[in-house]
Amino acid sequence: MSTEPALTLTERRKAATQLDIARAAAELFAERGPDGTTAEEIAHRAGVALRTFYRYFRNKQDAVAPLLAGGADRWRARLAATEPGTVPLAEALERSVADALSVPDATAAEGLRWTRGLLRAADGDPALRAVWYRANQESEERLRPVLAALAGEGADPLEIRLAAAAATDAIRVALEAWAPTEAPPGEVAALAVRCLRELTGGMRLFSRR
């Protein structure tokens, strides 16, 4: 099951360029901090012209948005792949969260490394924190139709909205709690599942079988 249409070739190329710029921005933020990084330096590191940078992003902090959104996209895709009615919704959600935040390969570990670096950099940069919060808000909105499809007809729209908010915040809080520490990436998944259970424990939507 998928609720998101496939990207065209042009859209994939655009997304690839944006991701290259996002990675360059994340690297420079980790090395020098946002205050010590310019848009020109990000464009140079990414191998694009400055006008290309501004074609996609309003400012240097915005440039990391694709990197932050990527993890949420993969998580929703895992959840959307669940066949409705095969497992309880709570179980499907926990499984997708744990899978998305586990580190089975180098790509997953790299994604968490990027996120840790960006959250540490955001601690002293309000504009970068705003990008992080916006990424979470957008992820929450895109999660609602996925949960609605899994919950089936008759599900209360308010319950769906609350569930999407709780699931998104569970991951956000887990990552924010983990990022400042030296804990290994493998601990994030368990922390996120714990947060999810705490936030959804009293929801009727998850008590149904």
C-alpha positions as a Markdown table, in Angstrom:
| # | Residue | x | y | z |
|---|---|---|---|---|
| 1 | Met | 0.0 | 0.0 | 0.0 |
| 2 | Ser | 1.3 | 3.4 | -0.9 |
| 3 | Thr | -0.3 | 6.8 | -0.5 |
| 4 | Glu | 2.4 | 8.9 | -2.2 |
| 5 | Pro | 2.9 | 9.0 | -6.0 |
| 6 | Ala | 6.1 | 8.0 | -7.6 |
| 7 | Leu | 8.4 | 10.9 | -8.6 |
| 8 | Thr | 9.1 | 11.7 | -12.2 |
| 9 | Leu | 12.6 | 11.7 | -13.6 |
| 10 | Thr | 12.9 | 15.5 | -13.4 |
| 11 | Glu | 11.6 | 15.4 | -9.8 |
| 12 | Arg | 14.2 | 12.7 | -8.9 |
| 13 | Arg | 17.0 | 14.8 | -10.4 |
| 14 | Lys | 15.8 | 17.8 | -8.5 |
| 15 | Ala | 15.6 | 15.8 | -5.3 |
| 16 | Ala | 19.2 | 14.4 | -5.9 |
| 17 | Thr | 20.6 | 18.0 | -6.3 |
| 18 | Gln | 18.8 | 19.2 | -3.2 |
| 19 | Leu | 20.1 | 16.2 | -1.2 |
| 20 | Asp | 23.7 | 16.9 | -2.4 |
| 21 | Ile | 23.3 | 20.5 | -1.2 |
| 22 | Ala | 21.8 | 19.3 | 2.1 |
| 23 | Arg | 24.7 | 17.0 | 2.8 |
| 24 | Ala | 27.2 | 19.8 | 2.0 |
| 25 | Ala | 25.4 | 22.1 | 4.4 |
| 26 | Ala | 25.3 | 19.5 | 7.1 |
| 27 | Glu | 29.0 | 18.8 | 6.8 |
| 28 | Leu | 29.9 | 22.5 | 7.0 |
| 29 | Phe | 27.5 | 23.1 | 9.9 |
| 30 | Ala | 29.2 | 20.2 | 11.8 |
| 31 | Glu | 32.7 | 21.6 | 11.0 |
| 32 | Arg | 32.1 | 25.3 | 11.5 |
| 33 | Gly | 28.6 | 25.8 | 12.9 |
| 34 | Pro | 25.8 | 27.7 | 11.0 |
| 35 | Asp | 27.3 | 31.1 | 12.0 |
| 36 | Gly | 30.6 | 30.1 | 10.4 |
| 37 | Thr | 29.1 | 28.9 | 7.2 |
| 38 | Thr | 27.9 | 30.8 | 4.2 |
| 39 | Ala | 25.6 | 29.9 | 1.3 |
| 40 | Glu | 28.5 | 30.4 | -1.1 |
| 41 | Glu | 30.5 | 27.8 | 0.8 |
| 42 | Ile | 27.7 | 25.3 | 0.8 |
| 43 | Ala | 27.2 | 25.7 | -2.9 |
| 44 | His | 30.9 | 25.2 | -3.6 |
| 45 | Arg | 31.1 | 22.1 | -1.4 |
| 46 | Ala | 28.0 | 20.7 | -3.2 |
| 47 | Gly | 29.5 | 21.5 | -6.6 |
| 48 | Val | 26.7 | 23.8 | -7.7 |
| 49 | Ala | 26.4 | 27.4 | -8.6 |
| 50 | Leu | 25.2 | 29.9 | -6.0 |
| 51 | Arg | 22.2 | 30.7 | -8.2 |
| 52 | Thr | 21.3 | 27.0 | -8.1 |
| 53 | Phe | 21.5 | 27.0 | -4.3 |
| 54 | Tyr | 19.0 | 29.9 | -4.2 |
| 55 | Arg | 16.8 | 28.3 | -6.8 |
| 56 | Tyr | 16.0 | 25.6 | -4.2 |
| 57 | Phe | 16.6 | 27.2 | -0.8 |
| 58 | Arg | 15.8 | 30.6 | 0.7 |
| 59 | Asn | 18.8 | 30.5 | 3.2 |
| 60 | Lys | 21.6 | 28.3 | 4.4 |
| 61 | Gln | 19.5 | 26.7 | 7.3 |
| 62 | Asp | 16.8 | 25.7 | 4.8 |
| 63 | Ala | 19.3 | 23.7 | 2.9 |
| 64 | Val | 19.3 | 20.9 | 5.4 |
| 65 | Ala | 15.5 | 20.3 | 5.1 |
| 66 | Pro | 15.8 | 17.4 | 2.6 |
| 67 | Leu | 18.2 | 15.6 | 4.8 |
| 68 | Leu | 15.8 | 15.8 | 7.8 |
| 69 | Ala | 12.8 | 14.9 | 5.7 |
| 70 | Gly | 14.5 | 11.8 | 4.2 |
| 71 | Gly | 14.3 | 9.8 | 7.4 |
| 72 | Ala | 10.6 | 10.6 | 7.9 |
| 73 | Asp | 9.9 | 9.6 | 4.2 |
| 74 | Arg | 11.6 | 6.2 | 4.7 |
| 75 | Trp | 9.6 | 5.7 | 8.0 |
| 76 | Arg | 6.3 | 6.5 | 6.4 |
| 77 | Ala | 7.1 | 4.2 | 3.4 |
| 78 | Arg | 7.7 | 1.3 | 5.8 |
| 79 | Leu | 4.4 | 1.9 | 7.6 |
| 80 | Ala | 2.5 | 2.4 | 4.3 |
| 81 | Ala | 3.8 | -1.0 | 3.1 |
| 82 | Thr | 1.9 | -2.7 | 5.9 |
| 83 | Glu | -1.2 | -4.5 | 4.6 |
| 84 | Pro | -4.3 | -3.2 | 6.4 |
| 85 | Gly | -5.8 | -5.6 | 8.9 |
| 86 | Thr | -2.8 | -7.9 | 9.1 |
| 87 | Val | -1.5 | -6.6 | 12.5 |
| 88 | Pro | -2.8 | -4.2 | 15.1 |
| 89 | Leu | -2.2 | -0.6 | 14.3 |
| 90 | Ala | -0.1 | -0.1 | 17.5 |
| 91 | Glu | 2.1 | -3.0 | 16.5 |
| 92 | Ala | 2.5 | -1.8 | 12.9 |
| 93 | Leu | 3.5 | 1.7 | 14.1 |
| 94 | Glu | 6.0 | 0.4 | 16.7 |
| 95 | Arg | 7.6 | -1.9 | 14.2 |
| 96 | Ser | 7.9 | 0.8 | 11.5 |
| 97 | Val | 9.5 | 3.2 | 14.1 |
| 98 | Ala | 11.9 | 0.6 | 15.3 |
| 99 | Asp | 12.9 | -0.5 | 11.8 |
| 100 | Ala | 13.3 | 3.1 | 10.6 |
| 101 | Leu | 15.6 | 4.0 | 13.5 |
| 102 | Ser | 17.6 | 0.8 | 13.6 |
| 103 | Val | 21.1 | 0.7 | 12.0 |
| 104 | Pro | 21.2 | -2.4 | 9.8 |
| 105 | Asp | 23.7 | -0.8 | 7.4 |
| 106 | Ala | 26.0 | 2.1 | 6.8 |
| 107 | Thr | 23.4 | 4.2 | 5.1 |
| 108 | Ala | 21.1 | 4.1 | 8.1 |
| 109 | Ala | 24.0 | 4.8 | 10.5 |
| 110 | Glu | 25.0 | 7.8 | 8.3 |
| 111 | Gly | 21.5 | 9.2 | 8.4 |
| 112 | Leu | 21.5 | 9.2 | 12.2 |
| 113 | Arg | 25.0 | 10.7 | 12.2 |
| 114 | Trp | 23.7 | 13.6 | 10.0 |
| 115 | Thr | 20.7 | 14.1 | 12.3 |
| 116 | Arg | 22.8 | 14.1 | 15.5 |
| 117 | Gly | 25.2 | 16.7 | 14.0 |
| 118 | Leu | 22.3 | 18.9 | 12.9 |
| 119 | Leu | 20.5 | 18.7 | 16.2 |
| 120 | Arg | 23.6 | 19.7 | 18.0 |
| 121 | Ala | 24.2 | 22.6 | 15.6 |
| 122 | Ala | 20.5 | 23.7 | 16.0 |
| 123 | Asp | 20.9 | 24.0 | 19.8 |
| 124 | Gly | 22.4 | 27.5 | 19.3 |
| 125 | Asp | 20.7 | 28.5 | 16.1 |
| 126 | Pro | 17.0 | 29.4 | 16.2 |
| 127 | Ala | 16.7 | 29.4 | 12.4 |
| 128 | Leu | 18.0 | 25.8 | 12.2 |
| 129 | Arg | 15.7 | 24.7 | 15.0 |
| 130 | Ala | 12.8 | 26.2 | 13.0 |
| 131 | Val | 13.7 | 24.0 | 10.0 |
| 132 | Trp | 13.8 | 21.0 | 12.3 |
| 133 | Tyr | 10.3 | 21.7 | 13.7 |
| 134 | Arg | 8.9 | 22.4 | 10.2 |
| 135 | Ala | 10.2 | 19.1 | 9.0 |
| 136 | Asn | 8.4 | 17.4 | 11.8 |
| 137 | Gln | 5.2 | 19.3 | 11.2 |
| 138 | Glu | 5.3 | 18.3 | 7.5 |
| 139 | Ser | 6.0 | 14.7 | 8.4 |
| 140 | Glu | 3.0 | 14.6 | 10.8 |
| 141 | Glu | 0.7 | 16.0 | 8.1 |
| 142 | Arg | 1.9 | 13.4 | 5.6 |
| 143 | Leu | 1.5 | 10.6 | 8.2 |
| 144 | Arg | -2.2 | 11.2 | 8.7 |
| 145 | Pro | -3.5 | 9.6 | 5.4 |
| 146 | Val | -1.1 | 6.6 | 6.0 |
| 147 | Leu | -2.6 | 6.0 | 9.5 |
| 148 | Ala | -6.2 | 6.6 | 8.2 |
| 149 | Ala | -5.7 | 3.9 | 5.5 |
| 150 | Leu | -4.4 | 1.4 | 8.1 |
| 151 | Ala | -7.1 | 2.2 | 10.6 |
| 152 | Gly | -9.8 | 1.6 | 8.0 |
| 153 | Glu | -13.2 | 3.1 | 7.4 |
| 154 | Gly | -15.0 | 4.6 | 10.4 |
| 155 | Ala | -11.8 | 5.8 | 12.2 |
| 156 | Asp | -12.3 | 9.0 | 14.0 |
| 157 | Pro | -10.4 | 11.8 | 12.2 |
| 158 | Leu | -9.5 | 13.4 | 15.5 |
| 159 | Glu | -8.0 | 10.1 | 16.7 |
| 160 | Ile | -6.0 | 9.8 | 13.5 |
| 161 | Arg | -4.7 | 13.3 | 13.9 |
| 162 | Leu | -3.7 | 12.7 | 17.6 |
| 163 | Ala | -2.0 | 9.4 | 16.6 |
| 164 | Ala | 0.0 | 11.2 | 13.9 |
| 165 | Ala | 1.1 | 13.9 | 16.3 |
| 166 | Ala | 2.0 | 11.4 | 19.0 |
| 167 | Ala | 4.1 | 9.2 | 16.6 |
| 168 | Thr | 5.9 | 12.1 | 15.1 |
| 169 | Asp | 6.7 | 13.6 | 18.5 |
| 170 | Ala | 7.9 | 10.3 | 19.8 |
| 171 | Ile | 10.6 | 10.1 | 17.2 |
| 172 | Arg | 11.4 | 13.8 | 17.6 |
| 173 | Val | 11.8 | 13.6 | 21.3 |
| 174 | Ala | 13.8 | 10.5 | 21.1 |
| 175 | Leu | 16.2 | 12.0 | 18.6 |
| 176 | Glu | 16.5 | 15.2 | 20.6 |
| 177 | Ala | 17.2 | 13.3 | 23.8 |
| 178 | Trp | 19.8 | 11.1 | 22.1 |
| 179 | Ala | 21.6 | 13.7 | 20.0 |
| 180 | Pro | 23.5 | 15.6 | 22.8 |
| 181 | Thr | 24.8 | 12.3 | 24.3 |
| 182 | Glu | 27.5 | 9.9 | 23.2 |
| 183 | Ala | 25.1 | 7.0 | 23.2 |
| 184 | Pro | 25.4 | 4.7 | 20.1 |
| 185 | Pro | 22.9 | 5.0 | 17.2 |
| 186 | Gly | 21.5 | 1.6 | 18.2 |
| 187 | Glu | 19.8 | 3.1 | 21.3 |
| 188 | Val | 17.6 | 5.5 | 19.3 |
| 189 | Ala | 15.0 | 2.9 | 18.2 |
| 190 | Ala | 14.3 | 1.6 | 21.7 |
| 191 | Leu | 14.0 | 5.1 | 23.0 |
| 192 | Ala | 11.6 | 6.1 | 20.3 |
| 193 | Val | 9.4 | 3.0 | 20.9 |
| 194 | Arg | 9.4 | 3.9 | 24.6 |
| 195 | Cys | 8.2 | 7.5 | 23.8 |
| 196 | Leu | 5.6 | 6.1 | 21.4 |
| 197 | Arg | 4.1 | 3.8 | 24.1 |
| 198 | Glu | 4.0 | 6.6 | 26.6 |
| 199 | Leu | 2.3 | 9.0 | 24.3 |
| 200 | Thr | -0.2 | 6.5 | 22.8 |
| 201 | Gly | -1.0 | 4.4 | 25.8 |
| 202 | Gly | -4.4 | 5.9 | 26.4 |
| 203 | Met | -5.6 | 6.3 | 22.8 |
| 204 | Arg | -8.7 | 4.4 | 21.8 |
| 205 | Leu | -7.4 | 4.0 | 18.3 |
| 206 | Phe | -4.6 | 1.7 | 19.5 |
| 207 | Ser | -6.8 | -0.4 | 21.9 |
| 208 | Arg | -8.8 | -1.8 | 19.0 |
| 209 | Arg | -8.0 | -5.2 | 17.5 |
